[in-house]
């Protein structure tokens, strides 16, 4: 079951301009992996989530001002099993993109 925050991030990503299409797709893949792991239960597969999150980071347009924030959130979120940090950082990227559009 998706949280309100996850749904908000998804809806926000759908309203972004085309330069963020790759980021949107990468976010959706990360979210799907997270949802699948939640459904399976058990320990977090850090490597799988990390791989999906890194693709999301690489999908940001070059020089995006939130790249450092997202990178730190990915590192801390995976290491500390606090995936919400990654969602918060992704949401920040999306809000800044929407504001700039």
The first five atom37 places (N, CA, C, CB, O) and aatype in JSON, in Angstrom:
{
  "aatype": [20, 20, 20, 20, 20, 20, 20, 20, 20, 20, 20, 20, 20, 20, 20, 20, 20, 20, 20, 20, 20, 20, 20, 20, 20, 20, 20, 20, 20, 20, 20, 20, 20, 20, 20, 20, 20, 20, 20, 20, 20, 20, 20, 20, 20, 20, 20, 20, 20, 20, 20, 20, 20, 20, 20, 20, 20, 20, 20, 20, 20, 20, 20, 20, 20, 20, 20, 20, 20, 20, 20, 20, 20, 20, 20, 20, 20, 20, 20, 20, 20, 20, 20, 20, 20, 20, 20, 20, 20, 20, 20, 20, 20, 20, 20, 20, 20, 20, 20, 20, 20],
  "atom_mask": [
    [1, 1, 1, 1, 1],
    [1, 1, 1, 1, 1],
    [1, 1, 1, 1, 1],
    [1, 1, 1, 1, 1],
    [1, 1, 1, 1, 1],
    [1, 1, 1, 1, 1],
    [1, 1, 1, 1, 1],
    [1, 1, 1, 1, 1],
    [1, 1, 1, 1, 1],
    [1, 1, 1, 1, 1],
    [1, 1, 1, 1, 1],
    [1, 1, 1, 1, 1],
    [1, 1, 1, 1, 1],
    [1, 1, 1, 1, 1],
    [1, 1, 1, 1, 1],
    [1, 1, 1, 1, 1],
    [1, 1, 1, 1, 1],
    [1, 1, 1, 1, 1],
    [1, 1, 1, 1, 1],
    [1, 1, 1, 1, 1],
    [1, 1, 1, 1, 1],
    [1, 1, 1, 1, 1],
    [1, 1, 1, 1, 1],
    [1, 1, 1, 1, 1],
    [1, 1, 1, 1, 1],
    [1, 1, 1, 1, 1],
    [1, 1, 1, 1, 1],
    [1, 1, 1, 1, 1],
    [1, 1, 1, 1, 1],
    [1, 1, 1, 1, 1],
    [1, 1, 1, 1, 1],
    [1, 1, 1, 1, 1],
    [1, 1, 1, 1, 1],
    [1, 1, 1, 1, 1],
    [1, 1, 1, 1, 1],
    [1, 1, 1, 1, 1],
    [1, 1, 1, 1, 1],
    [1, 1, 1, 1, 1],
    [1, 1, 1, 1, 1],
    [1, 1, 1, 1, 1],
    [1, 1, 1, 1, 1],
    [1, 1, 1, 1, 1],
    [1, 1, 1, 1, 1],
    [1, 1, 1, 1, 1],
    [1, 1, 1, 1, 1],
    [1, 1, 1, 1, 1],
    [1, 1, 1, 1, 1],
    [1, 1, 1, 1, 1],
    [1, 1, 1, 1, 1],
    [1, 1, 1, 1, 1],
    [1, 1, 1, 1, 1],
    [1, 1, 1, 1, 1],
    [1, 1, 1, 1, 1],
    [1, 1, 1, 1, 1],
    [1, 1, 1, 1, 1],
    [1, 1, 1, 1, 1],
    [1, 1, 1, 1, 1],
    [1, 1, 1, 1, 1],
    [1, 1, 1, 1, 1],
    [1, 1, 1, 1, 1],
    [1, 1, 1, 1, 1],
    [1, 1, 1, 1, 1],
    [1, 1, 1, 1, 1],
    [1, 1, 1, 1, 1],
    [1, 1, 1, 1, 1],
    [1, 1, 1, 1, 1],
    [1, 1, 1, 1, 1],
    [1, 1, 1, 1, 1],
    [1, 1, 1, 1, 1],
    [1, 1, 1, 1, 1],
    [1, 1, 1, 1, 1],
    [1, 1, 1, 1, 1],
    [1, 1, 1, 1, 1],
    [1, 1, 1, 1, 1],
    [1, 1, 1, 1, 1],
    [1, 1, 1, 1, 1],
    [1, 1, 1, 1, 1],
    [1, 1, 1, 1, 1],
    [1, 1, 1, 1, 1],
    [1, 1, 1, 1, 1],
    [1, 1, 1, 1, 1],
    [1, 1, 1, 1, 1],
    [1, 1, 1, 1, 1],
    [1, 1, 1, 1, 1],
    [1, 1, 1, 1, 1],
    [1, 1, 1, 1, 1],
    [1, 1, 1, 1, 1],
    [1, 1, 1, 1, 1],
    [1, 1, 1, 1, 1],
    [1, 1, 1, 1, 1],
    [1, 1, 1, 1, 1],
    [1, 1, 1, 1, 1],
    [1, 1, 1, 1, 1],
    [1, 1, 1, 1, 1],
    [1, 1, 1, 1, 1],
    [1, 1, 1, 1, 1],
    [1, 1, 1, 1, 1],
    [1, 1, 1, 1, 1],
    [1, 1, 1, 1, 1],
    [1, 1, 1, 1, 1],
    [1, 1, 1, 1, 1]
  ],
  "atom_positions": [
    [[0.84, -1.18, 0.0], [0.0, 0.0, 0.0], [0.89, 1.25, 0.0], [-0.96, 0.0, 1.22], [1.84, 1.34, 0.77]],
    [[0.56, 2.17, -0.85], [1.37, 3.37, -0.96], [0.97, 4.4, 0.09], [1.23, 3.98, -2.36], [-0.19, 4.53, 0.46]],
    [[1.99, 5.11, 0.55], [1.72, 6.19, 1.49], [1.28, 7.41, 0.71], [2.95, 6.5, 2.36], [1.43, 7.49, -0.5]],
    [[0.74, 8.37, 1.43], [0.32, 9.62, 0.8], [1.52, 10.31, 0.16], [-0.35, 10.55, 1.82], [1.41, 10.86, -0.93]],
    [[2.66, 10.28, 0.84], [3.86, 10.92, 0.3], [4.26, 10.29, -1.03], [5.01, 10.84, 1.31], [4.57, 11.0, -1.98]],
    [[4.27, 8.96, -1.11], [4.63, 8.28, -2.34], [3.68, 8.68, -3.46], [4.62, 6.76, -2.14], [4.12, 8.93, -4.59]],
    [[2.39, 8.73, -3.17], [1.41, 9.1, -4.19], [1.59, 10.55, -4.61], [-0.02, 8.87, -3.67], [1.47, 10.88, -5.79]],
    [[1.87, 11.43, -3.65], [2.11, 12.84, -3.98], [3.31, 12.99, -4.9], [2.34, 13.65, -2.7], [3.27, 13.77, -5.86]],
    [[4.37, 12.26, -4.63], [5.58, 12.33, -5.46], [5.26, 11.82, -6.87], [6.73, 11.51, -4.83], [5.7, 12.41, -7.86]],
    [[4.51, 10.74, -6.96], [4.13, 10.22, -8.28], [3.32, 11.23, -9.07], [3.34, 8.91, -8.13], [3.59, 11.46, -10.25]],
    [[2.32, 11.84, -8.43], [1.49, 12.83, -9.12], [2.3, 14.04, -9.55], [0.33, 13.26, -8.23], [2.11, 14.56, -10.65]],
    [[3.19, 14.48, -8.7], [4.04, 15.61, -9.03], [4.94, 15.28, -10.21], [4.88, 16.03, -7.82], [5.14, 16.12, -11.09]],
    [[5.48, 14.08, -10.24], [6.39, 13.7, -11.32], [5.67, 13.67, -12.68], [7.01, 12.33, -11.03], [6.29, 13.92, -13.71]],
    [[4.4, 13.37, -12.67], [3.65, 13.32, -13.92], [3.45, 14.69, -14.54], [2.31, 12.67, -13.68], [3.16, 14.8, -15.73]],
    [[3.6, 15.74, -13.74], [3.36, 17.09, -14.26], [4.65, 17.79, -14.73], [2.7, 17.93, -13.18], [4.61, 18.97, -15.07]],
    [[5.75, 17.08, -14.75], [7.02, 17.71, -15.1], [7.26, 17.75, -16.61], [8.16, 16.98, -14.43], [6.7, 16.94, -17.36]],
    [[8.09, 18.7, -17.05], [8.42, 18.77, -18.47], [9.3, 17.59, -18.91], [9.14, 20.09, -18.78], [9.84, 16.87, -18.08]],
    [[9.43, 17.42, -20.21], [10.15, 16.29, -20.79], [11.58, 16.08, -20.3], [10.17, 16.45, -22.24], [12.0, 14.92, -20.22]],
    [[12.36, 17.12, -19.98], [13.73, 16.84, -19.52], [13.76, 15.95, -18.26], [14.45, 18.14, -19.24], [14.8, 15.4, -17.92]],
    [[12.64, 15.83, -17.59], [12.58, 15.01, -16.4], [11.92, 13.66, -16.65], [11.85, 15.74, -15.31], [11.63, 12.93, -15.7]],
    [[11.68, 13.32, -17.89], [11.05, 12.04, -18.2], [11.91, 10.87, -17.71], [10.81, 11.92, -19.72], [11.37, 9.91, -17.15]],
    [[13.21, 10.94, -17.9], [14.1, 9.86, -17.46], [14.09, 9.76, -15.93], [15.54, 10.09, -17.98], [14.09, 8.67, -15.37]],
    [[14.09, 10.92, -15.27], [14.04, 10.91, -13.81], [12.72, 10.3, -13.34], [14.2, 12.34, -13.24], [12.7, 9.5, -12.4]],
    [[11.64, 10.68, -13.99], [10.32, 10.15, -13.63], [10.31, 8.62, -13.76], [9.22, 10.77, -14.54], [9.83, 7.92, -12.87]],
    [[10.84, 8.11, -14.86], [10.88, 6.67, -15.08], [11.76, 5.97, -14.03], [11.4, 6.35, -16.5], [11.41, 4.91, -13.52]],
    [[12.89, 6.59, -13.73], [13.79, 6.01, -12.73], [13.14, 6.02, -11.35], [15.12, 6.77, -12.7], [13.28, 5.07, -10.58]],
    [[12.43, 7.11, -11.04], [11.73, 7.16, -9.76], [10.67, 6.07, -9.69], [11.08, 8.55, -9.55], [10.53, 5.4, -8.66]],
    [[9.92, 5.89, -10.76], [8.87, 4.87, -10.78], [9.46, 3.47, -10.6], [8.08, 4.95, -12.1], [8.86, 2.63, -9.94]],
    [[10.64, 3.22, -11.19], [11.3, 1.92, -11.02], [11.76, 1.74, -9.57], [12.52, 1.8, -11.99], [11.62, 0.66, -9.0]],
    [[12.3, 2.8, -8.98], [12.7, 2.74, -7.57], [11.48, 2.47, -6.69], [13.39, 4.06, -7.15], [11.53, 1.62, -5.8]],
    [[10.41, 3.19, -6.93], [9.2, 3.04, -6.14], [8.62, 1.62, -6.28], [8.16, 4.07, -6.56], [8.17, 1.04, -5.3]],
    [[8.65, 1.09, -7.49], [8.14, -0.27, -7.71], [8.99, -1.3, -6.96], [8.12, -0.59, -9.22], [8.45, -2.24, -6.38]],
    [[10.31, -1.11, -6.97], [11.19, -2.01, -6.22], [10.9, -1.93, -4.73], [12.67, -1.68, -6.5], [10.84, -2.95, -4.04]],
    [[10.72, -0.72, -4.24], [10.41, -0.54, -2.82], [9.09, -1.21, -2.46], [10.37, 0.95, -2.45], [8.99, -1.9, -1.45]],
    [[8.07, -1.0, -3.28], [6.76, -1.61, -3.04], [6.85, -3.14, -3.07], [5.75, -1.12, -4.08], [6.23, -3.82, -2.25]],
    [[7.62, -3.68, -4.03], [7.78, -5.14, -4.13], [8.47, -5.7, -2.89], [8.58, -5.51, -5.4], [8.09, -6.76, -2.39]],
    [[9.47, -4.98, -2.41], [10.15, -5.45, -1.2], [9.22, -5.38, 0.01], [11.41, -4.62, -0.94], [9.24, -6.28, 0.86]],
    [[8.44, -4.33, 0.1], [7.47, -4.23, 1.2], [6.48, -5.39, 1.15], [6.71, -2.9, 1.13], [6.13, -5.96, 2.19]],
    [[6.03, -5.74, -0.04], [5.05, -6.81, -0.2], [5.65, -8.17, 0.2], [4.55, -6.86, -1.65], [4.95, -9.02, 0.75]],
    [[6.93, -8.36, -0.1], [7.6, -9.63, 0.25], [7.87, -9.73, 1.74], [8.91, -9.77, -0.52], [7.9, -10.82, 2.31]],
    [[8.07, -8.59, 2.37], [8.44, -8.6, 3.79], [9.9, -8.99, 3.93], [7.55, -9.58, 4.58], [10.62, -9.13, 2.94]],
    [[10.33, -9.15, 5.13], [11.72, -9.53, 5.38], [12.66, -8.35, 5.31], [12.15, -10.58, 4.39], [12.22, -7.2, 5.25]],
    [[13.95, -8.63, 5.32], [14.94, -7.54, 5.33], [14.98, -6.8, 3.98], [16.33, -8.1, 5.66], [14.65, -7.35, 2.93]],
    [[15.39, -5.55, 4.06], [15.5, -4.72, 2.87], [16.66, -5.23, 2.0], [15.71, -3.23, 3.25], [17.74, -5.53, 2.5]],
    [[16.41, -5.32, 0.7], [17.47, -5.65, -0.25], [18.15, -4.34, -0.62], [16.9, -6.39, -1.54], [17.76, -3.66, -1.56]],
    [[19.17, -4.01, 0.14], [19.84, -2.72, -0.01], [20.44, -2.54, -1.39], [20.92, -2.58, 1.04], [20.37, -1.45, -1.97]],
    [[21.02, -3.6, -1.92], [21.67, -3.49, -3.22], [20.67, -3.16, -4.32], [22.41, -4.79, -3.56], [20.93, -2.3, -5.16]],
    [[19.53, -3.82, -4.32], [18.52, -3.58, -5.35], [17.98, -2.15, -5.26], [17.36, -4.58, -5.22], [17.86, -1.47, -6.27]],
    [[17.68, -1.69, -4.04], [17.18, -0.33, -3.89], [18.25, 0.69, -4.23], [16.68, -0.11, -2.46], [17.96, 1.71, -4.86]],
    [[19.47, 0.42, -3.84], [20.58, 1.33, -4.14], [20.78, 1.46, -5.65], [21.87, 0.84, -3.48], [20.96, 2.56, -6.16]],
    [[20.73, 0.33, -6.35], [20.89, 0.36, -7.8], [19.81, 1.21, -8.46], [20.86, -1.06, -8.37], [20.1, 2.02, -9.35]],
    [[18.57, 1.02, -8.03], [17.45, 1.8, -8.61], [17.58, 3.28, -8.27], [16.09, 1.26, -8.1], [17.32, 4.14, -9.1]],
    [[18.0, 3.57, -7.04], [18.14, 4.96, -6.62], [19.28, 5.65, -7.38], [18.4, 5.03, -5.11], [19.16, 6.82, -7.73]],
    [[20.36, 4.93, -7.63], [21.48, 5.52, -8.37], [21.09, 5.83, -9.82], [22.69, 4.57, -8.35], [21.56, 6.82, -10.39]],
    [[20.25, 5.0, -10.41], [19.75, 5.29, -11.75], [18.93, 6.58, -11.72], [18.89, 4.1, -12.29], [18.99, 7.39, -12.65]],
    [[18.17, 6.75, -10.66], [17.38, 7.97, -10.5], [18.31, 9.18, -10.43], [16.49, 7.89, -9.23], [18.04, 10.21, -11.06]],
    [[19.38, 9.08, -9.68], [20.34, 10.17, -9.56], [20.99, 10.47, -10.91], [21.41, 9.82, -8.52], [21.15, 11.64, -11.27]],
    [[21.38, 9.44, -11.63], [22.01, 9.62, -12.94], [21.05, 10.21, -13.97], [22.54, 8.29, -13.45], [21.48, 10.81, -14.95]],
    [[19.75, 10.04, -13.74], [18.75, 10.54, -14.69], [18.46, 12.03, -14.52], [17.47, 9.76, -14.53], [17.8, 12.63, -15.36]],
    [[18.97, 12.62, -13.45], [18.77, 14.06, -13.28], [19.46, 14.82, -14.41], [19.3, 14.54, -11.9], [20.54, 14.43, -14.85]],
    [[18.84, 15.9, -14.87], [19.53, 16.73, -15.86], [20.89, 17.2, -15.3], [18.65, 17.96, -16.24], [21.01, 17.49, -14.11]],
    [[21.88, 17.26, -16.16], [23.24, 17.63, -15.76], [23.25, 18.94, -14.97], [24.15, 17.75, -17.0], [22.63, 19.92, -15.36]],
    [[23.96, 18.93, -13.86], [24.11, 20.13, -13.05], [22.9, 20.5, -12.21], [24.42, 21.26, -13.92], [22.82, 21.62, -11.71]],
    [[21.98, 19.58, -12.03], [20.78, 19.89, -11.25], [21.18, 20.24, -9.82], [19.79, 18.7, -11.27], [21.98, 19.53, -9.21]],
    [[20.64, 21.34, -9.26], [21.06, 21.79, -7.93], [20.71, 20.82, -6.79], [20.44, 23.11, -7.65], [21.28, 20.93, -5.71]],
    [[19.8, 19.9, -7.0], [19.42, 18.96, -5.95], [20.19, 17.65, -6.01], [17.94, 18.67, -6.04], [19.94, 16.75, -5.21]],
    [[21.13, 17.53, -6.94], [21.85, 16.26, -7.1], [22.59, 15.85, -5.83], [22.84, 16.37, -8.25], [22.56, 14.69, -5.45]],
    [[23.24, 16.8, -5.19], [23.98, 16.48, -3.96], [23.05, 16.04, -2.84], [24.78, 17.68, -3.51], [23.37, 15.12, -2.08]],
    [[21.92, 16.7, -2.73], [20.94, 16.34, -1.7], [20.43, 14.92, -1.95], [19.75, 17.35, -1.69], [20.33, 14.12, -1.02]],
    [[20.11, 14.61, -3.2], [19.62, 13.29, -3.54], [20.69, 12.23, -3.3], [19.14, 13.25, -5.0], [20.4, 11.15, -2.78]],
    [[21.93, 12.52, -3.67], [23.03, 11.57, -3.46], [23.21, 11.25, -1.98], [24.34, 12.13, -4.04], [23.38, 10.09, -1.61]],
    [[23.17, 12.27, -1.15], [23.3, 12.06, 0.29], [22.13, 11.27, 0.85], [23.42, 13.41, 1.02], [22.31, 10.38, 1.68]],
    [[20.93, 11.58, 0.38], [19.74, 10.87, 0.84], [19.79, 9.4, 0.44], [18.47, 11.52, 0.27], [19.38, 8.52, 1.21]],
    [[20.3, 9.12, -0.75], [20.43, 7.74, -1.2], [21.41, 7.0, -0.3], [20.89, 7.67, -2.68], [21.13, 5.9, 0.19]],
    [[22.56, 7.6, -0.08], [23.58, 6.96, 0.76], [23.07, 6.71, 2.17], [24.85, 7.84, 0.81], [23.18, 5.59, 2.69]],
    [[22.5, 7.73, 2.79], [22.0, 7.6, 4.16], [20.75, 6.72, 4.23], [21.7, 8.97, 4.75], [20.6, 5.91, 5.15]],
    [[19.87, 6.89, 3.26], [18.63, 6.12, 3.26], [18.85, 4.63, 3.14], [17.75, 6.59, 2.15], [18.16, 3.85, 3.79]],
    [[19.8, 4.24, 2.31], [20.1, 2.82, 2.14], [20.87, 2.3, 3.35], [20.91, 2.58, 0.84], [20.54, 1.24, 3.89]],
    [[21.89, 3.03, 3.77], [22.73, 2.59, 4.89], [21.94, 2.44, 6.18], [23.87, 3.55, 5.09], [22.16, 1.51, 6.95]],
    [[21.02, 3.37, 6.41], [20.27, 3.37, 7.68], [18.88, 2.76, 7.54], [20.15, 4.79, 8.2], [18.08, 2.79, 8.48]],
    [[18.59, 2.21, 6.36], [17.27, 1.64, 6.07], [16.16, 2.64, 6.34], [17.05, 0.38, 6.89], [15.14, 2.31, 6.96]],
    [[16.36, 3.85, 5.87], [15.37, 4.92, 5.99], [15.03, 5.42, 4.59], [15.89, 6.09, 6.89], [15.45, 6.5, 4.17]],
    [[14.27, 4.62, 3.89], [13.95, 4.9, 2.5], [13.18, 6.2, 2.35], [13.14, 3.76, 1.91], [13.23, 6.83, 1.29]],
    [[12.47, 6.62, 3.39], [11.73, 7.88, 3.31], [12.66, 9.05, 3.01], [10.98, 8.14, 4.63], [12.22, 10.04, 2.42]],
    [[13.93, 8.97, 3.39], [14.88, 10.04, 3.06], [15.03, 10.21, 1.54], [16.25, 9.76, 3.69], [15.15, 11.32, 1.04]],
    [[15.01, 9.09, 0.84], [15.13, 9.12, -0.61], [13.86, 9.73, -1.22], [15.37, 7.7, -1.18], [13.94, 10.53, -2.16]],
    [[12.71, 9.35, -0.69], [11.46, 9.93, -1.19], [11.43, 11.44, -0.96], [10.25, 9.26, -0.5], [11.01, 12.19, -1.84]],
    [[11.87, 11.88, 0.21], [11.89, 13.32, 0.5], [12.8, 14.06, -0.47], [12.34, 13.58, 1.95], [12.44, 15.13, -0.98]],
    [[13.97, 13.51, -0.72], [14.9, 14.17, -1.64], [14.34, 14.17, -3.06], [16.26, 13.47, -1.61], [14.45, 15.17, -3.77]],
    [[13.75, 13.07, -3.48], [13.15, 13.02, -4.82], [12.02, 14.03, -4.93], [12.62, 11.59, -5.13], [11.86, 14.68, -5.96]],
    [[11.25, 14.14, -3.88], [10.16, 15.12, -3.88], [10.72, 16.54, -4.02], [9.31, 15.0, -2.58], [10.14, 17.36, -4.73]],
    [[11.83, 16.82, -3.36], [12.47, 18.13, -3.49], [12.91, 18.4, -4.91], [13.67, 18.23, -2.56], [12.74, 19.5, -5.42]],
    [[13.47, 17.4, -5.56], [13.87, 17.53, -6.97], [12.66, 17.86, -7.82], [14.55, 16.23, -7.47], [12.7, 18.75, -8.67]],
    [[11.58, 17.14, -7.59], [10.38, 17.32, -8.39], [9.74, 18.69, -8.17], [9.37, 16.23, -8.07], [9.29, 19.33, -9.13]],
    [[9.69, 19.15, -6.92], [9.11, 20.46, -6.65], [9.93, 21.57, -7.29], [8.99, 20.69, -5.14], [9.38, 22.52, -7.84]],
    [[11.25, 21.46, -7.21], [12.1, 22.48, -7.83], [11.94, 22.46, -9.34], [13.58, 22.25, -7.45], [11.94, 23.52, -9.98]],
    [[11.8, 21.29, -9.92], [11.61, 21.19, -11.37], [10.28, 21.8, -11.77], [11.67, 19.72, -11.82], [10.19, 22.51, -12.78]],
    [[9.26, 21.53, -11.0], [7.93, 22.09, -11.32], [7.96, 23.61, -11.19], [6.84, 21.49, -10.39], [7.38, 24.32, -12.01]],
    [[8.63, 24.12, -10.17], [8.72, 25.57, -9.97], [9.48, 26.25, -11.11], [9.4, 25.89, -8.62], [9.17, 27.38, -11.49]],
    [[10.47, 25.56, -11.64], [11.27, 26.13, -12.72], [10.58, 26.02, -14.08], [12.63, 25.45, -12.78], [10.94, 26.73, -15.01]],
    [[9.61, 25.15, -14.18], [8.95, 24.91, -15.48], [8.03, 26.05, -15.88], [8.15, 23.62, -15.43], [7.41, 26.0, -16.94]]
  ]
}
